Amino acid sequence: MTITAIREKLHDYIDSADVKRVQALYSKMEDDISEKKLSTEKKIALLEQAANDPLFLADQKEIMDDFHLIDDENI
C-alpha cells in the first residue's frame, strides 16, 4: 500500500470517527505531533539566525555577485 493510500484511509477514518475515537487516536499521537511542531519551530529559529550570520550573508552576497550579470538576460 502506498503512503498516499494510507494517508487517504487515515483521513477518511478521522473524518468519520466519533469524538471518543478521534480523541483516543490523538492522545496516542500527541507526542509525535508536538515533536514535529517543535522541529518546525527549531527550523524557523535557525533560519532567523542565518539571516544575521556574517558567514552566511557573505556566502549569499558572493553567490548574488556571481549571478548578477545574468539576472537581466532574456532566455
C-alpha positions as CSV (number, residue, x, y, z in Angstrom):
1,M,0.0,0.0,0.0
2,T,1.4,3.4,-0.9
3,I,1.8,6.2,1.6
4,T,-0.8,8.2,-0.3
5,A,-3.3,5.4,0.1
6,I,-2.5,5.1,3.8
7,R,-3.0,8.9,4.3
8,E,-6.3,8.8,2.5
9,K,-7.5,5.9,4.6
10,L,-6.4,7.7,7.8
11,H,-8.1,10.9,6.7
12,D,-11.3,9.1,5.9
13,Y,-11.2,7.3,9.3
14,I,-10.7,10.6,11.2
15,D,-13.5,12.3,9.2
16,S,-16.0,9.5,10.0
17,A,-14.8,8.5,13.6
18,D,-16.8,9.6,16.7
19,V,-15.3,12.0,19.1
20,K,-14.0,9.4,21.6
21,R,-12.0,7.6,18.8
22,V,-10.5,10.8,17.5
23,Q,-9.5,11.9,21.0
24,A,-8.0,8.4,21.7
25,L,-6.1,8.5,18.4
26,Y,-4.8,12.0,19.1
27,S,-3.7,11.1,22.6
28,K,-1.6,8.3,21.2
29,M,0.0,10.5,18.6
30,E,0.2,13.8,20.6
31,D,3.9,13.5,21.4
32,D,4.8,12.9,17.7
33,I,2.7,15.8,16.6
34,S,4.3,18.1,19.2
35,E,7.8,17.0,18.2
36,K,7.0,17.8,14.6
37,K,5.8,21.2,15.5
38,L,8.9,21.7,17.7
39,S,11.2,20.8,14.9
40,T,9.4,23.3,12.6
41,E,9.9,25.9,15.3
42,K,13.6,24.9,15.5
43,K,14.0,25.3,11.8
44,I,12.4,28.7,11.8
45,A,14.8,29.8,14.6
46,L,17.8,28.5,12.6
47,L,16.6,30.5,9.6
48,E,16.3,33.6,11.7
49,Q,19.8,33.1,13.0
50,A,21.2,32.6,9.5
51,A,19.7,36.0,8.5
52,N,22.2,37.6,10.9
53,D,25.1,35.2,10.4
54,P,28.1,37.1,8.8
55,L,29.4,33.9,7.1
56,F,26.0,33.0,5.7
57,L,25.5,36.6,4.5
58,A,28.9,36.7,2.9
59,D,28.2,33.4,1.0
60,Q,24.9,34.8,-0.1
61,K,26.5,38.0,-1.3
62,E,29.1,36.1,-3.2
63,I,26.5,34.0,-5.0
64,M,24.4,37.1,-5.8
65,D,27.6,38.8,-7.2
66,D,28.4,35.7,-9.3
67,F,24.9,35.7,-10.9
68,H,24.2,39.5,-11.2
69,L,25.5,39.6,-14.8
70,I,22.9,37.1,-16.0
71,D,20.0,38.4,-14.0
72,D,18.8,40.7,-16.8
73,E,19.4,38.2,-19.6
74,N,16.5,37.1,-21.7
75,I,16.3,33.4,-22.5
